[in-house]
Amino acid sequence: MLFLDIRDNDFTEKFGAILARGEETGREVEQTVLGIIADVRKRGDAAVLELTRRFDRLEAASVAELEVTPAEIEAAFAQVAEADAAALKLAVERVARFHEKQKQQTWISTEEPDIMLGQKVTPLARVGIYVPGGKASYPSSVIMNAVPARVAGVGEIIMVAPTPGGQINPHVLVAAKLAGVDRIFRMGGAQAVAALAYGTETIPKVDKITGPGNIYVATAKKLVFGQVGIDMIAGPSEILVINDGSGNPVHIAADLLSQAEHDELASSILITTDRAFGERVAAEVERQLAQLSREAIARASWDKYGAVIVAADLDEVIAFSNRIAPEHLELAVADPFAILSRITNAGAIFMGHWTPEAAGDYLAGPNHTLPTGGTARFFSPLSVDDFVKKSSIVYFSEGGLKRLGSDIMRIAGLEGLEAHAKSVGKRLE
């Protein structure tokens, strides 16, 4: 890991390696992903079967065999401990309650007596959600993607998840059932994204694809965008912890490692105004690393993309945070509410010393599918808005067109669009 002072002459150069992580890999895999997408478009089910056999070591005679059956879901409930199912149910309920507050209704304005304007809100007909299944199983990802879709009123939710060897985690199946997923297919990678985007003989084409995945999945989503909608291009996970020297170094270290254990490209950064506190956190990270079951992954992440940064004051800290726009931002300071209004770029903000990022990952309520890699400057967390489309409603009475028609024609004339002007003018003759 790097131990840096933000005012070091070489700070930008050294820290730049963390910001650029994964970029080279993305360029390398694009051609591979393009080939996979083209193959699925051309051969449909046959390509999906062949690619699933190659990448997931899963043999199937047909794509229909890749679909999880109701009996398998029932069996999953029998395998899962009652307390585990209850925790997942609680998460579904809390996430649904939060997302219900995001819903927008169709509205109509009649402020003008001769014109009616409005906006029609319509749920998407069918969406695909991608749930990672390589290095770990993520029932929480099922909940965070399926629940807002269900709250939005999406007609059908299709889930895909890679299942090396064909085994799918029973907790993922339980979460899918509780969250309202309609169909589940054992397939992942770029081929799953392509199948959802273009459809095959068995897998229906969807309107939008959401959910995180590895670099192949992220690249595939980028390449099919336009054919279908996507939520965002998710990169490696990241956390930035802002600290003023208050709090417990043990807690901060644990929070940093909660991201480092995701994968080797994850980035965990502490920026503090107290060098001694930063040194204690760095030592504590090393101590806790040895206790983790995923030590190898977390250590690779921490060693290459972890950092402790020392700044002069909170002004400098906040400016740095807004510049890099972190996915997860913890305000581990004595008074987080005093600086909240100054935070302009962050996927999710966790306030104070008793709000670990993990609370947001699982059941606080807000969505954990967040913009990464600085895209929190212009992207937002996954929400109900991602699963609806909005249509403008325009109604002019004869009087309304007569009242505004000359100005419409004038603006059309400014643009040299004669037929536009005539479409109004002929009505006014």
Steps between C-alpha positions, in 0.01 A plus 500: 500500500599861456553737792489847346483864591257681270752780460785276384637604160446151360157447660303530175727259318494236775129524569423497128588131484207426732255708295611331178465142627324270258514734201758300308312176561182655356670579170644152478170316542286712268579299188427175681164631618411628153557148368279347769218745430518436126493124559193517723320725250576258219451160664271576795448207736780296343755771575372546856534127566850479355626807688342387828668163457835668436498768769281350774576130447126437480362241261141529381309356206293816459476852638171397658704273728688807622182648644446447872179311573239575768599172667860618530388825660282307744796278584713809561257620767534162669882531502516855636492555875185669625699789645675555166170509312361742758799733455456496122128567539578796728739636240236470227247682715735783594630549146144498365389756758784735405439465127125554534587858594669545161193420292368771272146516368366614166405866530291747301516880510203716398647834606415640157131479402564403137805272541556184702851375574627207700724200542402135476701254710502142366687199646731308267348182365794266566841542661802278548702509820854368516613348829872422543581143596870447451711567810201533733122475501302819537137467611518871584559581131181312415305710749651833395420444132170312516322696774505844332391334175207337677413823683506682165249250360722326243305228322764224505837470675750252355811423702826354372785382718819306419502162672835327456428128502125566494453561871311813600514630854170426680506841670505664155193297400317589822582868452376483141168349604451750783589794275259402223725362225296317234760286319859399582762366258833339592722702271733793534770698329475693176287225346227555759498874433482440124215249541298748705573786259414322175293202611542138393259218423453446875609819674273799440640838404482754782464877503776568753787316670614591851743358752877481550741243362862447405684689226348278229149573624567874532646511150208304357250739660688792350495344155128408497390840631264651246357160414380490860524738792755442775535639849869597489845364419611362834872478565693362797355583842644781709469673836632832623499566874525864610640537851592782737693293753189399695359150529648155538780387264373141537165600350655699215733214410210258490308732269794528261531122485127461437570632150842343453353151533273553197774439243862575424414821312295652785639817654487604866619847595519693826559873494558655840617823657684300769816319385532298822142379464573396140803304615292316762238413236765367260645279775153379594422407138808276497389335824146436378608377158650188655160413650299513176385189314542700176844624606667437163247715312488774763878513531548528124252788492648678803861458392444635149202736527476590869614837629519714811515870413583781738348846440543829681133560583145399416479757221779317320339165577160600364649649183685173438187293559289706262773475238515119496121449553518170692247220476479461880586796722519472877499823701683356802527834674378643830217697333410358158194724466723807509668403173221308321384803298851542361509148351402530135620177340441158657300189424392445860591693815530327837478733796701476820686233692208257537401471134726247329468475124385139543170627644424653162612188318231287655190647657515866595264566208683705234635313201852361505538502121706817476709695248872419510822637359410867544167468316315618811564843347212428261344160588267418789431180696265248344142604573137464398571759229719243325200274444250747356484716191338841475295636211408864459129579453403801286144613419412827323145612446430709190524810714833391643656452157364834382648668808851356462510405133673812369789455743531131410519597132753773575740260677456243218596776259811580700610141442404501132246222544219610273288186529499535878362850467241394243372219725386780731420762238260284302294448814485874558394593142 
